[in-house]
Amino acid sequence: MIKPFDVRDLLLVSKLQNQGMLLNLEEALTKTYRPLLATLIGCLPLQGTGIFTYICDEVEEGRRMAGFAQVRMRKESSEADVVYLTPSPSVAEEAITIWCRLLEHLCLEAGEQGIQRIFARLPEDGPEVEAFQQVGFSIYTREDIFRLVQIPSDLSHPERRTVRPQQPADSWGLQGLYATVAPRLVQQAESLTAREWEATPGPWLRQAKREGYALEDKGEVIGYLRIRKGHTGHWLKLLLHPQAYERADELIEQSLSLLAEYPPRPIYCCLRRYQGGLRVPLEAKGFHLFASQCVMVKYTTVRVKEPTFKLVPALDKRAEAATPMMKTHCIIHE
């Protein structure tokens, strides 16, 4: 039986929380994720937490099938992310079966709540991908994660700062930059709006500190970098106009000079495959490929409730054939 978490499941969640997989590398590499804590926070009447936990606890052929899934609803959006699943396939051979059952249930629940798209990030070509594909998820892009252990000393202090802090007025310019960089299939899957490019951090329970910076040319935003400060590592995302790749070195150097002001921790840069022009400049600055993941999406069916209209008895009559009428002329003869 699959059901939402309640307090009677505390022992099960506590037992399984260290046997699962955190699906989003950004969270896995920048902070410590505690599934049990996330479960309890999701039960509180707080706005903006958005974590829902679903429990699988069944007995099949004398064997217990136990696990749980966590999904995060995106604030002010019809989208959600699968963030945690347990047990991991490396721990239990029945894991894929449990995953499929949990995913099918949470997709139905999400559809009932008006969620139209559910996203997940998984290790590339791993057995986990097959489980998601079995319940209707599809891959729409792939990401490579590059790692830099230490910032080179010559890049810590640039001669001048050529990027500026992101401003609210940049949202539409950044949306246009994204539309130029991302393939149409990716844009259709993500349906990003200008709100997605706001650098203002979300609620303290959901996001770490993040900052955005824009690179301009003749008043047009041609490059963008976003830094997310983490407890165990920092996360870097880059966007650069395809016709401005000659400024890739500059954008990366500016990123590293800003990160030099953060506590010294590993830096992870996420590049999507269609951003291939940034890979060589990144590696030239000391970054090395660390991991790869695929980004998946499932479109849910949303139930639409429509009112049923009942005719008033006096009006609820079948149409009857009309009797044809003929107009005659009477001629009187005298």
N, C-alpha and C positions, 0 to 999 in steps of 0.2 A: 504494500500500500504506500502510495506517495501522498504526503500531506505537508502543510506548512508547519514550521517549527513551533513547538510549545514547550513549556518548562519541563515536561516529562521527558523531553529528548536531550536534556542537558548532559547526561552521562554519556550518551551515544556520541554527541558532538565533541565532547571533551576527549573521548577515546580515539576518535577518527581524525581529529583536526591536524595531526602531524603526519597523516598517511596520504594526504591528497596533493593536489597540484594547483598552484596559483597561476592562472592562465596569462595574466598580463605582465610581461617582463618589465615594464616601466615601474610597476609597483614592487615586483619581486627584487629589483636591483637597487631601488632607492629607499626602501623602508622595510620594516619588519611587519608582516601581515599576520594578525592573530584571528583565525576564523571564529573562535568562540566569542571573542570580544566583539567582532563584527556582528555576530548573530544576536548578542544581547543588545547592542546599540540599535539594531534594526527593530527591536521590539519596543523601543522607547517612543513616546509620542513627540518626536522631534522632527521638524521639517528639514529636508535636505539630506538626510542620511541615506535613504533609498536602498538599503540592503534587505533582501528577502532570502530566507533560507528554507529549502525544501528537503524533507527527510524521506529516505527510502529504507524501510525496515520490513522485509518479507522473509518467509521461509519457503524454499523451493527444493523439493526432493531431499528434505532433511538438512539442507544447508541454508544458513542465514545469509541473506542478501542485504547488506547494510551499507549506507552511504548518504551523503548529502551534497546539495548543490547550492551555491550562492549567486544571486544575480543582483546587479546594481541598476536601478532605474535612473536614467539621466534626468537631471532637474530641468523642468519646463520643456520637456521633449517627449516625443512618442518613441523613444529608443531606450534600449537597455543593453548591459554587458554581462556576459557570464564571466565571473571572476574567480570562482573556486569550485573544484570538484574533488570528491574523495569517495572511494580509495583510488590511488593511482594504479595504472596498469602494471607498474613495476612491483606493486605490493600484493595485489590480488588478481588472480586469473579471471575472476568474474567481473572485474571492474568495468569493462566495456559494456556489458549487459546492464549493469547498474546505471552507468552514465546515460545510456540510451533511454532508459525508463525515466530518469530524472529530467532529461532534456525535453522529452516529449511532454511531460507534465508542465514544466515551467513555461514552455512555449504556449501551451493552451491557456495557462493562467495569465501570461503576459498579454495574449490576444484579448482575453476577457477584460483586461484593464486598459485597453486602448493602445497598447504598445504595438507598433507596426514593424519595427526592425529590431532584431537581437544580434549583437556582435560578439565575437570571440576571437582571441589571439592564441594560437597554438604552435608548439614546436613544429617546424617544417618537416613534412614527410614522416611524422611519428604516428603510432597506432591511434593516438587520440583523434587525429583528423578523420579517420574512418568512422569513428563513433558519431561525430558531428554530421558527417555527410549522410549517415543512415537516417537521421531525423530531419534532413532537408537543408542543412547549412551548405553554403557554397563558398569557395575561395574567390575573392575578387582582387586581392593584391598580396604582395609578399614584402617583408621588411627585413633588412639586415641591421644588426646591432653592432656597432663598433665601440671599442673600449680603449681609453687612454688612462694609464695609471698615474702619470705625473705630467704636468704641463711643463714644456721646455722653458727654461729661464729666459730665453731671448724673445719669447712670445708673451711673457707676463705683463710687459709694459710697452704698448705700442707708441709710436711717435705721436699719433693723434687718434682720437676716437671718431670714426666715420659713420657709426650707427648711432641712432638716437632712440631714447625710450619710446615705446609705443604709446600712441595717443588714441582717445576714443574715435577721433575722426578718421583713423586709419582702417577701421573695420571693413569698409567697402573696398578700399584699395587692396587689402589683404585677401578679400574674397575673390577679387579679380585675378590676383597673382595665383591663388590656388587653382582657379579655373583654367589658367594658362598652363600650369605645371601638371595637374592631375588628368589622366585619361578620362574620357566620358563615362566609361563603365564605373570607375571609382566614384566620380561625382554623383552618378545616379544612386549608387549604393549608400553613400554617406549623406547626401542632400544637406550639406553644411550651409548654415546661414551666417550672416555677419556676426551674430552673437558668439559663434564658436571661436572667434579670433580675439575676443576680449581677454586681456591679460590679468584682469582682476581675479584674485583667488576666490574659490568657492568657500563654503562653510568649513570651519576648522576640522570637522570630523571627516571630510572627504578628500581634501587636497592639501598638498604641501605648498610652500611658497613658490610662485612661478613669476617670471618676468619676461616681457617681450620687447624686442628691439627691431627697428626698421632700417633698411638700407635704401636710400633714395638716389634717384638720378633724374635731374631736371623736374623735380616735383613729383615723380612717380615712384611708388614703392616697387623696387625690383628684387629685394631680398628681405628675408625675415628670419630671426632666430628667437627661439623660446627656451628659457632655462627653467628647469624645475629643481629646486633645492631639496635634497633628500638626506636622510640620516645615515645611510650606508653608501650612497653614491648620488651623483647629479646627472640629470637627464637633459639632453640637448636635441632640439629639433630644428632643422634648417629648411628653408624654402628659397630657391633662387630661380629667377626667370631664365628660361632656356637660352635666350640671346644675351645673357650676362654672365656666362660661365667664366669669362676671363677675370671676373671679380670673385671667384670662388675662394682663392687664397685669402683675400681680404676679409670676406665674411667669416671664415673659419678662425682667422687670427683675432678678429674682433671678439668672437665668441670666447676664445680661450683667455683673452685679456680680462673679460668680464668674470669668467669662472675663476680666475686667479684670486679674486676678492672673496670667494667662498671658502669654507673650510676645506682643507686638502683631502679630497676623496676621489675615488675613480669616477671618470666621466664616461657616460654612455651616450652615443649619438645614434639616433634611429634614422635610417635612410630607406625609403621605399625603392623598389627595383627600377621604377621609371625615373629616379633621380640619379641615374648612373654617372652623370657627369661630375658628381661631387665625391665619388669614391676615391679616385686617385689623389685629389688634393687632401682629403682626410688622411689617407695612409701616409702621405708625404709629411704630415705634421705629427706622425707617431701613433695614429689610431690603428688598431688591428681588429679584424673581424672576430667577434666574440660569439654571436649566436644569430640564428635566422628563425623567423616565425611567419606564419601565414595569417592573414586577416580574413575572417569568415563572416557571413551574414545570413540570416534567415528572415524571410518576410512572413509575418504571421497573418492569420485571417481574423479580422476584427468583427465581432458580432454586432450587427446594427439592429436596434429595436425600433420597429415602426408601429404606430398605432393601428388598430383594426377598427374600421368604420362599419357600423351596423345601420342599415337603412330603417327609417321609420316605417312601421307596418303599412301605413296608408300609402307610402311611396314604393313599398317593396312589391311591385307588380310587374309581371312579365309584359313585354310589349306585345300587343295583339295586332293582327293584320287589319288594316283599315278597309272598310267597305268602299269600293270605288263608287264614285257618284258621277252621274252623267247629266249634263245640262240639255234639256230638250226644248224645242220650240214648238208651240202649238199654233196651227194655222186654222182660222175659222173661215168657212166659206158661207157666204150668204146665198 
